[in-house]
Amino acid sequence: MTAADILAWHDYFVTEAQVSATLVGLLYVGVTISLNHLLQGRGYLYRAWAALLLQFEALLIGLFGIVPGQPPQALAWELIGIGVAVFAAIRTFGHYFPEDENSFVLGSRAVRAVREFLLHVAMLLPVVAGIILLLGGREALYWLIPTEVISLYLSIGFAWVFAIEIPRRIELEKSA
């Protein structure tokens, strides 16, 4: 893959960066609206952190992808570094703030397992893309598409839980 091949992805990277930056704002609003409720269940803090870092990962991928004339090897190492760093940050935070019985919204065992699987895929596919890029694979950047789709899916779902679902359930409990 050449710098010209990466340039062909310019619009994708710009869109990814714009969408991620916008979603980070939405997540901050949702977290702010529900902050008192989020603090009651440690798992909510983990979800908020994961959603923000997934979008930070996507934002960095987008920004690194539009660096003019960047050699493919540099982008490869950036993708690997982003994936490893986000993985380490989310896993470390998850260790100290695991989901618990107080983070009941969308918190069944099966839902948590699917969410964790998708989260790990989204965190580690940039590493896969970077390795394939280092090996000269022309299809390397296509591995970033599932990362973005999964990150959007999880982050929008988390934003919904923070901004809508938690306050709605709290109001239902008050009126019951």
C-alpha positions as CSV (number, residue, x, y, z in Angstrom):
1,M,0.0,0.0,0.0
2,T,1.3,3.5,-0.8
3,A,0.6,7.0,0.5
4,A,-1.6,7.4,-2.6
5,D,-3.7,4.4,-1.6
6,I,-4.2,5.9,1.8
7,L,-5.2,9.2,0.2
8,A,-8.1,7.3,-1.5
9,W,-9.5,6.8,2.1
10,H,-9.3,10.6,2.9
11,D,-13.1,11.1,2.9
12,Y,-13.6,8.0,5.1
13,F,-11.1,9.3,7.6
14,V,-12.5,12.8,7.6
15,T,-16.0,11.5,8.1
16,E,-14.9,9.1,10.9
17,A,-13.2,12.0,12.7
18,Q,-16.2,14.2,12.4
19,V,-18.7,11.6,13.6
20,S,-16.5,10.6,16.5
21,A,-16.0,14.2,17.7
22,T,-19.8,14.8,17.5
23,L,-20.6,11.6,19.4
24,V,-18.1,12.5,22.1
25,G,-20.2,15.6,22.7
26,L,-23.4,13.6,22.8
27,L,-21.8,11.2,25.3
28,Y,-20.7,14.0,27.6
29,V,-24.2,15.4,27.6
30,G,-25.7,12.0,28.4
31,V,-23.1,11.4,31.2
32,T,-23.8,14.9,32.6
33,I,-27.5,14.4,32.6
34,S,-27.3,11.1,34.5
35,L,-24.1,11.7,36.5
36,N,-25.8,11.1,39.9
37,H,-27.3,7.9,38.7
38,L,-24.1,6.7,37.0
39,L,-22.3,7.0,40.2
40,Q,-24.7,4.6,41.9
41,G,-23.7,1.7,39.7
42,R,-20.0,1.2,39.0
43,G,-20.6,-0.5,35.7
44,Y,-22.1,2.7,34.3
45,L,-18.8,4.4,34.8
46,Y,-17.1,1.6,32.9
47,R,-19.6,2.0,30.0
48,A,-19.1,5.7,29.9
49,W,-15.3,5.4,29.9
50,A,-15.4,2.7,27.2
51,A,-17.8,4.7,25.0
52,L,-15.6,7.8,25.3
53,L,-12.4,5.9,24.6
54,L,-13.9,4.1,21.6
55,Q,-14.8,7.4,20.1
56,F,-11.4,8.8,21.0
57,E,-9.8,5.8,19.2
58,A,-12.0,6.5,16.1
59,L,-11.1,10.2,16.2
60,L,-7.4,9.4,16.3
61,I,-7.7,6.9,13.5
62,G,-9.5,9.5,11.4
63,L,-6.9,12.2,12.2
64,F,-3.9,10.0,11.6
65,G,-5.4,8.8,8.3
66,I,-5.5,12.3,6.9
67,V,-1.9,13.2,7.6
68,P,-0.7,14.4,4.2
69,G,1.9,12.2,2.6
70,Q,2.3,9.9,5.6
71,P,4.2,6.7,4.8
72,P,2.0,3.6,5.3
73,Q,4.4,2.2,7.9
74,A,3.8,5.2,10.1
75,L,0.0,4.8,9.8
76,A,0.4,1.1,10.6
77,W,2.3,1.8,13.8
78,E,-0.2,4.5,14.8
79,L,-3.1,2.0,14.3
80,I,-1.2,-0.6,16.4
81,G,-0.4,2.0,19.1
82,I,-4.0,3.3,19.2
83,G,-5.5,-0.1,19.5
84,V,-3.1,-1.3,22.2
85,A,-3.4,1.9,24.2
86,V,-7.2,2.0,24.1
87,F,-7.3,-1.7,25.0
88,A,-5.1,-1.2,28.0
89,A,-7.0,1.9,29.2
90,I,-10.4,0.3,28.9
91,R,-9.4,-3.0,30.5
92,T,-7.6,-1.2,33.4
93,F,-10.6,1.0,34.1
94,G,-12.9,-2.1,33.8
95,H,-10.8,-3.8,36.4
96,Y,-11.4,-1.1,38.9
97,F,-15.0,-0.2,38.0
98,P,-16.6,-3.5,36.9
99,E,-20.3,-3.9,36.2
100,D,-22.3,-4.8,39.3
101,E,-25.8,-5.4,40.4
102,N,-26.5,-1.6,40.6
103,S,-25.8,-1.1,36.8
104,F,-29.0,-2.9,35.9
105,V,-29.9,-1.1,32.6
106,L,-29.0,-3.5,29.8
107,G,-26.9,-5.4,32.3
108,S,-28.0,-9.1,32.0
109,R,-25.2,-11.6,31.8
110,A,-25.8,-12.4,28.1
111,V,-26.0,-8.7,27.1
112,R,-22.8,-8.0,29.0
113,A,-21.0,-10.9,27.3
114,V,-22.0,-9.6,23.8
115,R,-21.1,-6.1,24.7
116,E,-17.6,-7.1,26.0
117,F,-17.0,-9.2,22.9
118,L,-17.9,-6.3,20.6
119,L,-15.8,-3.9,22.7
120,H,-12.8,-6.2,22.4
121,V,-13.3,-6.5,18.6
122,A,-13.5,-2.7,18.2
123,M,-10.4,-2.1,20.3
124,L,-8.2,-4.7,18.6
125,L,-9.2,-4.5,14.9
126,P,-7.0,-1.4,14.5
127,V,-4.1,-3.5,15.6
128,V,-5.0,-6.1,13.0
129,A,-5.2,-3.4,10.4
130,G,-1.8,-2.0,11.4
131,I,-0.2,-5.4,11.2
132,I,-1.7,-6.2,7.8
133,L,-0.5,-2.7,6.6
134,L,3.0,-3.4,7.9
135,L,2.9,-6.6,5.9
136,G,2.0,-4.7,2.8
137,G,-1.6,-5.9,2.6
138,R,-3.7,-3.7,0.4
139,E,-6.9,-4.6,2.3
140,A,-5.6,-3.5,5.7
141,L,-7.8,-0.3,6.0
142,Y,-11.0,-2.3,5.3
143,W,-10.5,-3.8,8.8
144,L,-11.2,-0.3,10.2
145,I,-14.8,-0.3,9.0
146,P,-16.1,-2.9,11.5
147,T,-14.2,-1.0,14.2
148,E,-16.1,2.1,13.4
149,V,-19.5,0.4,13.0
150,I,-19.1,-1.4,16.4
151,S,-17.8,1.7,18.1
152,L,-20.8,3.7,16.8
153,Y,-23.2,0.9,17.8
154,L,-21.9,0.7,21.4
155,S,-21.4,4.4,21.9
156,I,-24.9,5.3,20.6
157,G,-26.4,2.6,22.8
158,F,-24.5,3.8,25.9
159,A,-25.5,7.4,25.1
160,W,-29.1,6.3,25.0
161,V,-28.8,4.5,28.3
162,F,-27.2,7.5,30.0
163,A,-29.4,10.2,28.6
164,I,-32.8,8.5,28.3
165,E,-33.1,5.0,29.9
166,I,-31.5,5.6,33.3
167,P,-33.6,8.8,34.0
168,R,-36.7,7.1,32.6
169,R,-36.3,4.1,34.9
170,I,-35.6,6.4,37.9
171,E,-38.8,8.3,37.2
172,L,-40.8,5.0,36.9
173,E,-39.4,3.9,40.3
174,K,-40.4,7.2,41.9
175,S,-44.0,7.0,40.5
176,A,-44.5,3.4,41.5
